[in-house]
């Protein structure tokens, strides 16, 4: 009987020890959670203390990963951590992403979609510049461009887009006509700025001289039969009308100041004489004499 009593006593002691010793895991969580600050909470997923609300400016996750809106990325843990202690589970990633329980981060569930070119009909092609379908070869009777705009030969005016569009899917570089330049912003040809002739004086002929006001070469002495100025214009005696420059030019390289005839005045902007008196008579400030009265002799 003694051995039976000893066995009963040993069993009782073992059971008492088991009830008196809590689980190691429980003690670990309790001790760790007690070490967090007042504005922190313990996150058992990574056994760490996290500031309530998360950091104000968390770093971005690595390329190809993301975090739920309820989480933030932590460089130290290299994972997503919750902003609040009561964050519901399972964690919800945004559309197209899936939560990875092993790495505590969202990974792309489907590869990123590549934008596809909208489908045009068989007789059309896609023009990326204006994101539209255009007919191959262009219309038979395209509309005319508005005033001040033209289209290259392989292009035509598109009324809805308000610009020139190509007739084919692989158009050459647009080439505009003479005195026109391609405007990439307006997608049409625009008049080029008028260029001032800049012929150097050393390129004039032996019988010519260079006249800087118009940057052109003029024959010494002028032509034998110069053209007549247009109506409302005239030239000084030592000048003549130049049809190309459309102004009066001197006959010699060092002309005196232009002197117009009576009733005409020189204008620098037009480089010719125009009707008018350069020095009109000033009105007299003298008082007019009073009219004399005739007195009748009453005697």
Secondary structure, 3 states (H helix, E strand, C coil): CHHHHHHHHHHHHHHHHHHHCCCHHHHHHHHHHHCCCCCEEEECCCCEEEECCCCCCCECCCCCEECCCCEEEECCCCEEEECCCCCCCCCCCCCCEEEECCCCEEEECCCCCCCCCCCCCCCEEEECCCCEEEECCCCCCCECCCCCCECCCCEEEECCCCEEEECCCCCCCCCCCCCEEEECCCCEEEECCCCCCCCCHHHCCCCEEEECCCCEEEECCCCCCCECCCCCCECCCCEEEECCCCEEEECCCCCCCCCCCCCEEEECCCCEEEECCCCCCCCCCCCCCCCCCCCCCCC
